[in-house]
Amino acid sequence: MGLFDRLRGDDAPRVAFFGIDGVPYSLVADNEDVFPNLNRIAREGGAAAIESIVPPESSACWPSLTTGVNPGETGVYGFQDRETGTYDTYVPMGDDVQAKRLWDRVQEDGRDATVLNVPVTFPPQRNVQRQVSGFLSVDDMTKAAQPEELQGYLDSIDYNLDVNAKLGHDDDKTAFIENAHETLEKRFEAFEHYVEQDDWDLFFGVFMTTDRVNHFLFEHYERDGEYREEFLEFYRTVDEYIGKLRDALPDDVTMLVASDHGFTTLDHEVHLNEWLRREGWLSFDTDEPGELGDISDETRAYSFIPGRVYLNLEGREPRGGVPEAEYEAVRDELKAELEALEGPNGEPVAERVVEKEQAFRGDHDAIAPDLVVIPNHGFDLKAGFKGHDDVFGKEARNGMHSFDNAALFVDDDDVSITDADLYDITPTILDLMEIDYERSEFDGGSLA
């Protein structure tokens, strides 16, 4: 325990959480030589594969993981959402998260939280001890981090907010892999610095580079491709850093490591709006559509990533083509067609199709998708309104998110991880920190 804590005289338990975005549990469990530190936590504490959320997209996952509630409460459904009552769309940021964050509860309890690189946290909150925004943040420390001391430190170490994903589109992945290592190293350097400063009660930091590496190299891992060894070497470094962070933590801190979704090889991108157009569900008022507002009055359905499908509903959408009285019948029809959708080789695209009432509930469910397609492994559901030559394709990415096989590791043998999902993480951390809450506040339950 650091000097600050000794002076404070606070013996309340503390937690350090490290996110490893998109790391599947099976990757760790199947490669003990690559992940000796995470597997040691699994043996000495608790670990298991857990489920993600619907939909398993990072922009929706991290708000739910850090609040313990579903997108109907957070108000964030994905990378792009629609304004209520219009065809205007926006990219959700931290201010759009409507539910109370874990670190807000910690601060309200009179304790301190250091929050580093969590996706969907821009702009940083002034009521938090220190915070640098993660995924979707502007790359300007004066805007992405607070207080000024944190800005200065991050600038001094040439901290990268995110990897340069454009490099992953090159056939030669060398520059991408080098950039991924540089970004990972700086992330670890900052995490270690503030872990050792030891003036926090909750430390919450996320390694996002893992997700980026998986998007461009996962097939190389699963199918013994050209960059398999580089992929594994990257993860040896991830595990080494986690081991060093574990060693740096004081005895009064419980460590958690978790991912927000799993990962698998991508075989086919599915351009869902193109499929909807060909099947007569979607049409446009222009020959060169580019956005949602270009759809025609006759449109019955449209899609956002990943696999979110909306009816163009009368009374909800400005120019709804589906009468409210026909909502259930039309949705059932579309659901059946989505369930029957087959890939190029005849395999079913959808593992299941989820109706909105099954996945979303809360004060902010007015913009919830009517259906969400959870794809079988190998199919990545895309959207966009510019049109495509084919329904199925594949570009530079060879890895995709999965609903199953997210990971949770807890360095505490009293924690039981059984039938768990992302919603369980926030109440578990609050219990470990002995912070009171009402059980009805969360969609999950404590594992502690």
C-alpha positions in Angstrom: 0.0 0.0 0.0 1.3 3.4 -1.0 2.0 6.4 1.2 -1.2 8.1 0.2 -3.2 5.2 1.5 -1.3 5.0 4.7 -2.0 8.6 5.3 -5.6 8.2 4.4 -6.0 5.3 6.8 -8.3 3.5 4.4 -8.3 -0.2 4.6 -11.2 -0.8 2.2 -10.5 -3.5 -0.5 -9.4 -2.3 -3.9 -9.7 -3.6 -7.4 -7.6 -3.4 -10.6 -9.3 -4.4 -13.8 -7.4 -4.9 -17.1 -9.4 -5.2 -20.3 -8.1 -7.3 -23.1 -10.5 -6.3 -25.9 -11.7 -9.2 -28.0 -9.5 -11.9 -26.5 -11.3 -15.3 -26.6 -11.0 -17.5 -23.6 -10.1 -20.5 -25.7 -7.0 -18.7 -27.1 -5.6 -18.4 -23.5 -6.7 -21.9 -22.3 -5.3 -23.7 -25.4 -1.9 -22.0 -25.3 -0.5 -22.2 -21.8 3.0 -21.7 -23.1 2.0 -18.4 -24.5 -0.1 -17.3 -21.5 1.6 -18.6 -18.4 0.5 -15.6 -16.3 -3.2 -15.7 -17.2 -3.3 -19.4 -16.8 -1.7 -19.0 -13.4 -4.5 -16.7 -12.4 -7.0 -19.3 -13.7 -5.4 -22.0 -11.5 -5.0 -19.9 -8.4 -8.2 -17.8 -8.7 -11.1 -18.3 -11.1 -11.5 -18.2 -14.9 -14.0 -19.2 -17.5 -15.4 -18.3 -20.9 -18.4 -15.9 -20.5 -21.0 -14.5 -22.9 -20.9 -11.1 -24.5 -24.0 -9.0 -25.1 -26.4 -8.5 -28.0 -24.9 -7.2 -30.2 -21.3 -8.1 -29.5 -19.8 -4.9 -30.8 -17.2 -3.0 -28.7 -19.1 0.3 -28.8 -22.0 -1.4 -27.1 -20.1 -3.9 -25.0 -17.9 -1.5 -23.0 -20.8 0.7 -21.8 -22.7 -2.4 -20.7 -19.6 -4.0 -19.1 -18.9 -0.8 -17.1 -22.5 -0.2 -16.0 -23.9 -3.7 -15.6 -27.0 -3.0 -17.8 -28.1 -3.7 -21.3 -28.2 -1.2 -24.2 -31.8 -0.3 -23.5 -30.4 1.3 -20.3 -27.1 2.6 -21.6 -28.6 4.0 -24.8 -25.7 2.7 -26.9 -26.4 -0.1 -29.4 -23.3 0.0 -31.6 -20.8 2.1 -33.5 -23.6 4.0 -35.2 -27.1 4.8 -33.7 -30.1 6.6 -35.0 -31.7 9.8 -33.6 -35.2 9.2 -32.3 -37.8 10.3 -34.8 -35.4 11.1 -37.6 -33.1 9.4 -40.1 -30.1 11.2 -38.7 -27.4 9.0 -37.3 -24.5 9.6 -34.9 -21.5 7.9 -33.4 -22.1 7.4 -29.7 -19.5 8.9 -27.3 -19.1 8.8 -23.6 -21.7 11.5 -23.0 -24.3 9.3 -24.8 -24.0 6.6 -22.1 -27.1 7.1 -20.0 -26.4 4.6 -17.2 -24.2 5.1 -14.2 -20.6 4.0 -14.8 -18.7 1.8 -12.3 -16.2 4.5 -11.6 -19.0 7.0 -10.9 -20.2 4.7 -8.1 -16.7 4.4 -6.8 -16.2 8.2 -6.7 -19.7 8.7 -5.1 -18.5 6.3 -2.3 -15.8 8.8 -1.5 -13.0 6.7 -3.2 -10.8 7.3 -6.2 -10.8 5.8 -9.7 -8.1 5.9 -12.4 -9.6 5.1 -15.8 -7.3 4.6 -18.8 -8.3 3.9 -22.4 -11.8 2.5 -21.9 -13.7 2.6 -25.2 -16.6 5.1 -25.5 -15.4 7.4 -22.7 -14.7 10.6 -24.7 -14.7 13.3 -23.5 -13.0 12.3 -20.2 -15.0 13.0 -17.0 -13.9 15.8 -14.7 -15.4 14.0 -11.7 -12.9 11.1 -12.0 -9.5 11.1 -10.4 -7.7 10.7 -13.7 -8.9 9.5 -17.1 -7.7 9.1 -20.7 -10.4 8.3 -23.2 -10.2 5.2 -25.4 -11.6 4.0 -28.7 -13.3 6.8 -30.7 -11.4 9.5 -28.8 -9.7 12.4 -30.6 -6.0 12.0 -30.8 -5.2 15.1 -28.7 -4.1 14.7 -25.1 -5.4 18.2 -24.2 -8.9 16.9 -25.1 -8.6 13.2 -24.4 -7.0 13.2 -20.9 -7.5 14.9 -17.6 -6.0 16.3 -15.4 -3.1 18.2 -16.9 -0.6 16.0 -15.1 -1.9 13.0 -16.9 -1.8 14.8 -20.3 1.8 15.8 -19.7 2.9 12.3 -18.7 1.3 10.6 -21.7 2.8 13.1 -24.1 6.2 12.5 -22.5 6.2 8.8 -23.3 4.7 9.3 -26.8 1.5 7.4 -25.8 -0.7 6.1 -28.6 -4.4 6.2 -28.0 -4.9 3.4 -30.6 -3.0 1.3 -33.1 -3.0 2.5 -36.8 -5.5 0.0 -38.1 -5.0 1.2 -41.7 -1.7 -0.6 -41.7 -3.5 -3.8 -41.2 -5.0 -3.5 -44.7 -1.6 -4.0 -46.3 -0.7 -7.4 -47.6 2.6 -7.1 -45.8 1.6 -6.9 -42.1 5.1 -6.0 -40.8 4.4 -2.3 -40.2 1.1 -3.1 -38.6 2.6 -5.6 -36.2 5.4 -3.2 -35.3 2.8 -0.4 -34.6 0.7 -2.8 -32.5 3.8 -3.6 -30.4 4.6 0.0 -30.0 1.1 0.9 -28.9 0.9 -2.1 -26.5 4.3 -1.1 -25.0 3.1 2.5 -24.3 -0.2 1.3 -22.9 1.7 -1.0 -20.5 4.1 1.7 -19.5 1.3 4.0 -18.6 -0.6 1.3 -16.7 2.5 0.3 -14.7 3.3 3.9 -13.9 -0.1 4.6 -12.4 -0.5 1.2 -10.8 2.7 1.9 -8.9 1.6 5.4 -8.0 -0.9 3.6 -5.8 -3.3 6.4 -5.0 -6.5 4.8 -6.4 -9.2 2.5 -5.1 -10.3 1.3 -8.6 -7.8 1.0 -11.5 -9.6 0.3 -14.8 -7.5 0.1 -17.9 -8.1 -1.5 -21.3 -5.7 -2.9 -23.9 -7.5 -2.3 -27.2 -4.7 -3.4 -29.4 -5.6 -7.0 -28.9 -8.9 -6.5 -30.8 -7.0 -4.8 -33.7 -4.5 -7.6 -34.0 -7.3 -10.2 -34.0 -9.1 -8.4 -36.8 -6.1 -8.7 -39.1 -4.3 -11.8 -37.9 -6.8 -14.2 -36.3 -7.1 -16.4 -39.4 -3.3 -16.7 -39.4 -3.5 -18.1 -35.9 -6.4 -20.5 -36.4 -5.3 -21.8 -39.8 -1.5 -21.8 -39.5 -1.1 -18.8 -41.8 2.0 -16.7 -42.6 1.8 -14.5 -39.5 0.9 -17.1 -36.9 4.2 -16.9 -35.0 4.0 -13.1 -35.0 0.4 -13.3 -33.6 1.6 -15.6 -30.8 4.6 -13.5 -30.1 2.4 -10.5 -29.7 0.3 -12.4 -27.2 3.3 -13.6 -25.3 4.0 -9.9 -24.7 0.5 -9.2 -23.6 0.7 -12.0 -21.1 4.1 -10.8 -19.9 2.7 -7.4 -19.3 -0.2 -8.8 -17.4 2.1 -10.8 -15.2 4.2 -7.7 -14.4 1.1 -5.7 -13.5 0.0 -8.5 -11.3 3.3 -8.5 -9.5 3.2 -4.7 -9.1 -0.2 -4.7 -7.3 -0.4 -4.4 -3.5 -1.8 -7.2 -1.4 -5.1 -5.4 -0.8 -6.0 -5.3 -4.5 -8.0 -7.9 -6.3 -7.1 -8.2 -10.0 -9.6 -8.9 -12.8 -8.8 -9.4 -16.5 -11.7 -9.7 -19.0 -12.6 -9.3 -22.7 -15.8 -7.8 -24.0 -16.4 -10.4 -26.7 -14.8 -13.5 -28.3 -13.2 -13.8 -31.7 -13.2 -16.2 -34.7 -12.0 -16.4 -38.2 -13.9 -14.4 -40.8 -14.8 -16.2 -44.0 -17.5 -14.0 -45.4 -18.6 -10.5 -44.9 -22.4 -10.2 -45.4 -23.6 -6.9 -46.8 -27.0 -7.0 -45.1 -28.5 -3.9 -46.7 -27.6 -5.2 -50.1 -29.4 -8.4 -49.3 -32.4 -6.4 -48.0 -32.4 -4.4 -51.2 -32.3 -7.5 -53.4 -35.1 -9.2 -51.4 -37.4 -6.1 -51.8 -37.1 -4.9 -48.2 -35.0 -1.8 -48.9 -35.1 0.8 -51.7 -33.8 4.3 -52.2 -34.9 7.7 -53.6 -31.6 8.2 -55.3 -29.4 6.2 -57.7 -26.4 6.9 -55.5 -27.4 6.4 -51.9 -25.0 7.2 -49.1 -26.9 7.4 -45.9 -30.0 6.3 -44.1 -31.9 9.4 -45.1 -31.8 8.3 -48.7 -34.2 5.4 -48.2 -37.6 5.6 -49.9 -41.0 5.7 -48.3 -41.6 2.1 -49.6 -38.6 0.7 -47.6 -39.7 -1.9 -45.0 -36.4 -2.6 -43.3 -32.8 -1.4 -43.1 -29.7 -2.5 -41.1 -26.8 -1.1 -39.0 -23.7 -3.0 -38.0 -23.4 -5.6 -36.6 -26.6 -7.4 -37.7 -29.0 -4.8 -36.2 -32.2 -4.7 -38.3 -34.9 -2.0 -38.0 -38.3 -2.0 -39.6 -39.2 1.3 -41.2 -42.1 1.7 -38.9 -45.0 4.1 -39.4 -45.2 6.5 -36.4 -41.6 5.8 -35.4 -39.5 6.5 -38.5 -40.3 9.8 -40.3 -41.4 8.0 -43.5 -42.4 4.6 -42.2 -43.4 2.1 -44.8 -44.7 -0.5 -42.3 -48.1 0.2 -40.7 -48.0 -0.1 -36.9 -50.8 -2.6 -37.1 -48.7 -4.9 -39.2 -45.5 -4.7 -37.0 -45.6 -8.2 -35.6 -46.5 -9.9 -38.8 -43.9 -8.1 -40.9 -41.2 -8.7 -38.2 -42.0 -12.4 -38.1 -41.7 -12.5 -41.9 -38.4 -10.8 -41.9 -37.1 -12.9 -39.0 -38.0 -16.1 -40.9 -36.1 -14.9 -44.0 -33.0 -14.0 -42.0 -33.1 -17.4 -40.3 -33.2 -19.0 -43.8 -30.4 -16.9 -45.2 -27.5 -19.1 -46.5 -23.9 -18.4 -47.3 -22.2 -19.1 -50.6 -21.7 -22.7 -49.6 -25.2 -23.3 -48.3 -24.4 -22.9 -44.6 -26.8 -20.8 -42.5 -25.6 -17.3 -41.8 -27.6 -16.8 -38.6 -26.9 -18.8 -35.5 -30.1 -17.1 -34.1 -32.2 -14.0 -34.7 -33.0 -12.1 -31.5 -36.2 -10.0 -31.1 -35.8 -6.6 -29.4 -37.8 -7.7 -26.4 -35.4 -10.5 -25.7 -32.3 -8.3 -25.5 -33.3 -4.7 -24.7 -35.3 -3.1 -21.9 -35.0 0.2 -20.2 -35.7 3.9 -20.5 -33.6 4.3 -23.7 -35.0 1.4 -25.9 -36.8 3.7 -28.3 -33.9 3.3 -30.8 -33.4 -0.4 -30.2 -33.2 -2.6 -33.3 -36.3 -4.7 -33.9 -34.1 -7.8 -34.7 -30.5 -8.6 -34.2 -28.8 -11.4 -36.2 -26.2 -13.3 -34.2 -24.1 -14.9 -36.9 -22.6 -18.3 -37.1 -18.8 -18.3 -36.8 -17.3 -17.2 -40.1 -19.9 -14.6 -41.1 -19.4 -10.9 -40.3 -22.5 -8.7 -40.8 -21.9 -5.4 -42.4 -24.3 -2.5 -43.4 -23.7 0.7 -45.2 -26.0 2.4 -47.7 -23.8 2.8 -50.8 -24.5 -0.6 -52.2 -22.3 -3.5 -53.1 -21.8 -5.7 -56.1 -22.4 -8.8 -54.1 -24.1 -9.8 -50.8 -21.0 -11.8 -49.7 -17.4 -10.7 -49.9 -14.2 -10.4 -47.9 -11.7 -7.6 -47.6 -8.6 -7.1 -45.4 -10.0 -8.3 -42.1 -9.9 -12.0 -41.4 -11.1 -12.0 -37.9 -14.5 -11.2 -36.4 -16.3 -10.7 -33.1 -18.2 -13.6 -31.6 -21.0 -13.5 -28.9 -19.5 -16.6 -27.2 -16.1 -17.2 -25.8 -15.3 -13.9 -24.1 -12.9 -14.3 -21.2 -12.9 -13.5 -17.5 -10.1 -14.1 -15.0 -10.3 -13.2 -11.3 -7.4 -13.4 -9.0 -9.5 -14.6 -6.1 -10.4 -18.2 -5.4 -13.7 -17.2 -3.7 -15.1 -16.0 -6.9 -17.2 -18.5 -8.8 -17.5 -17.9 -12.6 -20.5 -20.0 -13.8 -22.9 -19.1 -16.6 -21.5 -15.6 -16.5 -21.7 -12.7 -18.9 -20.6 -9.1 -19.2 -23.4 -7.8 -17.0 -21.9 -9.6 -14.0 -18.6 -7.7 -14.0 -19.7 -4.4 -12.5 -21.7 -5.9 -9.5 -18.8 -8.3 -8.9 -16.3 -5.4 -8.7 -18.6 -3.5 -6.4 -18.9 -6.5 -4.1 -15.1 -7.0 -4.1 -14.8 -3.3 -3.1 -17.5 -3.6 -0.5 -19.6 -0.8 -2.1 -23.3 -1.1 -1.5 -25.9 -1.2 -4.4 -29.4 -2.5 -5.0 -29.4 -5.8 -6.9 -32.3 -4.6 -9.0 -30.0 -2.0 -10.5 -28.2 -4.5 -12.7 -29.0 -7.0 -15.4 -26.2 -9.2 -14.0 -25.3 -10.5 -10.6 -22.2 -10.6 -8.5 -19.9 -13.6 -8.8 -18.1 -12.8 -5.6 
